């Protein structure tokens, strides 16, 4: 993981909350391995599950956490 990726992940945890980011990153990691769903279906599933657990969190924060998690995980796969 590069310094920029580490900084991005730490900043995201600070902005959206560590628990939310950890849950979303775990779900993204799991759904990445599922080839039966489209990318849009995976995204909607992660968002729906996150909204259940973190109902009081704004959608924009969930989307930020989701985008960063996808970026970090795909960068790990490339490496």
PyMOL CGO cylinders between C-alpha atoms (Angstrom):
from pymol import cmd
from pymol.cgo import CYLINDER

trace = [
    CYLINDER, 0.00, 0.00, 0.00, 1.41, 3.38, -0.98, 0.3, 1, 1, 1, 1, 1, 1,
    CYLINDER, 1.41, 3.38, -0.98, 1.56, 6.39, 1.32, 0.3, 1, 1, 1, 1, 1, 1,
    CYLINDER, 1.56, 6.39, 1.32, -1.21, 8.07, -0.68, 0.3, 1, 1, 1, 1, 1, 1,
    CYLINDER, -1.21, 8.07, -0.68, -3.47, 5.05, -0.24, 0.3, 1, 1, 1, 1, 1, 1,
    CYLINDER, -3.47, 5.05, -0.24, -2.71, 4.88, 3.48, 0.3, 1, 1, 1, 1, 1, 1,
    CYLINDER, -2.71, 4.88, 3.48, -3.46, 8.60, 3.85, 0.3, 1, 1, 1, 1, 1, 1,
    CYLINDER, -3.46, 8.60, 3.85, -6.70, 8.25, 1.87, 0.3, 1, 1, 1, 1, 1, 1,
    CYLINDER, -6.70, 8.25, 1.87, -7.82, 5.35, 4.02, 0.3, 1, 1, 1, 1, 1, 1,
    CYLINDER, -7.82, 5.35, 4.02, -6.99, 7.14, 7.29, 0.3, 1, 1, 1, 1, 1, 1,
    CYLINDER, -6.99, 7.14, 7.29, -8.71, 10.33, 6.14, 0.3, 1, 1, 1, 1, 1, 1,
    CYLINDER, -8.71, 10.33, 6.14, -11.79, 8.38, 5.13, 0.3, 1, 1, 1, 1, 1, 1,
    CYLINDER, -11.79, 8.38, 5.13, -11.93, 6.65, 8.51, 0.3, 1, 1, 1, 1, 1, 1,
    CYLINDER, -11.93, 6.65, 8.51, -11.71, 10.05, 10.18, 0.3, 1, 1, 1, 1, 1, 1,
    CYLINDER, -11.71, 10.05, 10.18, -14.43, 11.62, 8.01, 0.3, 1, 1, 1, 1, 1, 1,
    CYLINDER, -14.43, 11.62, 8.01, -16.98, 8.80, 7.86, 0.3, 1, 1, 1, 1, 1, 1,
    CYLINDER, -16.98, 8.80, 7.86, -16.09, 6.90, 11.02, 0.3, 1, 1, 1, 1, 1, 1,
    CYLINDER, -16.09, 6.90, 11.02, -13.91, 3.88, 11.50, 0.3, 1, 1, 1, 1, 1, 1,
    CYLINDER, -13.91, 3.88, 11.50, -16.76, 1.43, 12.16, 0.3, 1, 1, 1, 1, 1, 1,
    CYLINDER, -16.76, 1.43, 12.16, -18.65, 2.40, 9.01, 0.3, 1, 1, 1, 1, 1, 1,
    CYLINDER, -18.65, 2.40, 9.01, -15.54, 2.23, 6.86, 0.3, 1, 1, 1, 1, 1, 1,
    CYLINDER, -15.54, 2.23, 6.86, -14.49, -1.14, 8.31, 0.3, 1, 1, 1, 1, 1, 1,
    CYLINDER, -14.49, -1.14, 8.31, -17.91, -2.66, 7.65, 0.3, 1, 1, 1, 1, 1, 1,
    CYLINDER, -17.91, -2.66, 7.65, -18.08, -1.35, 4.11, 0.3, 1, 1, 1, 1, 1, 1,
    CYLINDER, -18.08, -1.35, 4.11, -14.54, -2.46, 3.32, 0.3, 1, 1, 1, 1, 1, 1,
    CYLINDER, -14.54, -2.46, 3.32, -15.33, -5.95, 4.61, 0.3, 1, 1, 1, 1, 1, 1,
    CYLINDER, -15.33, -5.95, 4.61, -18.50, -6.16, 2.51, 0.3, 1, 1, 1, 1, 1, 1,
    CYLINDER, -18.50, -6.16, 2.51, -16.70, -4.90, -0.59, 0.3, 1, 1, 1, 1, 1, 1,
    CYLINDER, -16.70, -4.90, -0.59, -14.02, -7.51, -0.05, 0.3, 1, 1, 1, 1, 1, 1,
    CYLINDER, -14.02, -7.51, -0.05, -16.65, -10.25, 0.16, 0.3, 1, 1, 1, 1, 1, 1,
    CYLINDER, -16.65, -10.25, 0.16, -18.67, -9.04, -2.84, 0.3, 1, 1, 1, 1, 1, 1,
    CYLINDER, -18.67, -9.04, -2.84, -15.55, -8.66, -4.97, 0.3, 1, 1, 1, 1, 1, 1,
    CYLINDER, -15.55, -8.66, -4.97, -15.27, -12.47, -5.00, 0.3, 1, 1, 1, 1, 1, 1,
    CYLINDER, -15.27, -12.47, -5.00, -18.93, -12.93, -6.05, 0.3, 1, 1, 1, 1, 1, 1,
    CYLINDER, -18.93, -12.93, -6.05, -19.18, -13.32, -9.82, 0.3, 1, 1, 1, 1, 1, 1,
    CYLINDER, -19.18, -13.32, -9.82, -22.94, -13.87, -9.86, 0.3, 1, 1, 1, 1, 1, 1,
    CYLINDER, -22.94, -13.87, -9.86, -23.79, -10.19, -9.28, 0.3, 1, 1, 1, 1, 1, 1,
    CYLINDER, -23.79, -10.19, -9.28, -23.16, -7.15, -11.44, 0.3, 1, 1, 1, 1, 1, 1,
    CYLINDER, -23.16, -7.15, -11.44, -21.17, -4.22, -10.09, 0.3, 1, 1, 1, 1, 1, 1,
    CYLINDER, -21.17, -4.22, -10.09, -24.36, -2.20, -9.68, 0.3, 1, 1, 1, 1, 1, 1,
    CYLINDER, -24.36, -2.20, -9.68, -26.02, -5.01, -7.72, 0.3, 1, 1, 1, 1, 1, 1,
    CYLINDER, -26.02, -5.01, -7.72, -23.00, -5.30, -5.45, 0.3, 1, 1, 1, 1, 1, 1,
    CYLINDER, -23.00, -5.30, -5.45, -23.01, -1.55, -4.86, 0.3, 1, 1, 1, 1, 1, 1,
    CYLINDER, -23.01, -1.55, -4.86, -26.71, -1.51, -3.99, 0.3, 1, 1, 1, 1, 1, 1,
    CYLINDER, -26.71, -1.51, -3.99, -26.30, -4.48, -1.62, 0.3, 1, 1, 1, 1, 1, 1,
    CYLINDER, -26.30, -4.48, -1.62, -23.46, -2.77, 0.25, 0.3, 1, 1, 1, 1, 1, 1,
    CYLINDER, -23.46, -2.77, 0.25, -25.38, 0.50, 0.48, 0.3, 1, 1, 1, 1, 1, 1,
    CYLINDER, -25.38, 0.50, 0.48, -28.57, -1.22, 1.66, 0.3, 1, 1, 1, 1, 1, 1,
    CYLINDER, -28.57, -1.22, 1.66, -26.79, -3.20, 4.37, 0.3, 1, 1, 1, 1, 1, 1,
    CYLINDER, -26.79, -3.20, 4.37, -24.86, -0.13, 5.50, 0.3, 1, 1, 1, 1, 1, 1,
    CYLINDER, -24.86, -0.13, 5.50, -28.03, 1.94, 5.80, 0.3, 1, 1, 1, 1, 1, 1,
    CYLINDER, -28.03, 1.94, 5.80, -29.56, -0.71, 8.04, 0.3, 1, 1, 1, 1, 1, 1,
    CYLINDER, -29.56, -0.71, 8.04, -26.63, -0.71, 10.45, 0.3, 1, 1, 1, 1, 1, 1,
    CYLINDER, -26.63, -0.71, 10.45, -25.81, 3.00, 10.17, 0.3, 1, 1, 1, 1, 1, 1,
    CYLINDER, -25.81, 3.00, 10.17, -29.27, 4.50, 9.66, 0.3, 1, 1, 1, 1, 1, 1,
    CYLINDER, -29.27, 4.50, 9.66, -28.25, 7.88, 11.07, 0.3, 1, 1, 1, 1, 1, 1,
    CYLINDER, -28.25, 7.88, 11.07, -25.33, 8.34, 8.65, 0.3, 1, 1, 1, 1, 1, 1,
    CYLINDER, -25.33, 8.34, 8.65, -25.81, 10.50, 5.56, 0.3, 1, 1, 1, 1, 1, 1,
    CYLINDER, -25.81, 10.50, 5.56, -25.81, 8.68, 2.23, 0.3, 1, 1, 1, 1, 1, 1,
    CYLINDER, -25.81, 8.68, 2.23, -22.93, 10.78, 0.98, 0.3, 1, 1, 1, 1, 1, 1,
    CYLINDER, -22.93, 10.78, 0.98, -20.68, 9.41, 3.73, 0.3, 1, 1, 1, 1, 1, 1,
    CYLINDER, -20.68, 9.41, 3.73, -21.66, 5.85, 2.89, 0.3, 1, 1, 1, 1, 1, 1,
    CYLINDER, -21.66, 5.85, 2.89, -20.87, 6.52, -0.77, 0.3, 1, 1, 1, 1, 1, 1,
    CYLINDER, -20.87, 6.52, -0.77, -17.49, 8.04, 0.09, 0.3, 1, 1, 1, 1, 1, 1,
    CYLINDER, -17.49, 8.04, 0.09, -16.58, 5.03, 2.22, 0.3, 1, 1, 1, 1, 1, 1,
    CYLINDER, -16.58, 5.03, 2.22, -17.74, 2.69, -0.53, 0.3, 1, 1, 1, 1, 1, 1,
    CYLINDER, -17.74, 2.69, -0.53, -15.72, 4.40, -3.25, 0.3, 1, 1, 1, 1, 1, 1,
    CYLINDER, -15.72, 4.40, -3.25, -12.56, 4.48, -1.16, 0.3, 1, 1, 1, 1, 1, 1,
    CYLINDER, -12.56, 4.48, -1.16, -12.97, 0.83, -0.15, 0.3, 1, 1, 1, 1, 1, 1,
    CYLINDER, -12.97, 0.83, -0.15, -13.40, -0.22, -3.77, 0.3, 1, 1, 1, 1, 1, 1,
    CYLINDER, -13.40, -0.22, -3.77, -10.34, 1.79, -4.77, 0.3, 1, 1, 1, 1, 1, 1,
    CYLINDER, -10.34, 1.79, -4.77, -8.15, 0.36, -1.98, 0.3, 1, 1, 1, 1, 1, 1,
    CYLINDER, -8.15, 0.36, -1.98, -9.22, -3.23, -2.64, 0.3, 1, 1, 1, 1, 1, 1,
    CYLINDER, -9.22, -3.23, -2.64, -8.76, -2.99, -6.41, 0.3, 1, 1, 1, 1, 1, 1,
    CYLINDER, -8.76, -2.99, -6.41, -5.31, -1.47, -5.91, 0.3, 1, 1, 1, 1, 1, 1,
    CYLINDER, -5.31, -1.47, -5.91, -4.38, -4.44, -3.69, 0.3, 1, 1, 1, 1, 1, 1,
    CYLINDER, -4.38, -4.44, -3.69, -5.50, -6.83, -6.41, 0.3, 1, 1, 1, 1, 1, 1,
    CYLINDER, -5.50, -6.83, -6.41, -3.38, -5.02, -9.01, 0.3, 1, 1, 1, 1, 1, 1,
    CYLINDER, -3.38, -5.02, -9.01, -0.27, -5.20, -6.82, 0.3, 1, 1, 1, 1, 1, 1,
]
cmd.load_cgo(trace, "trace")
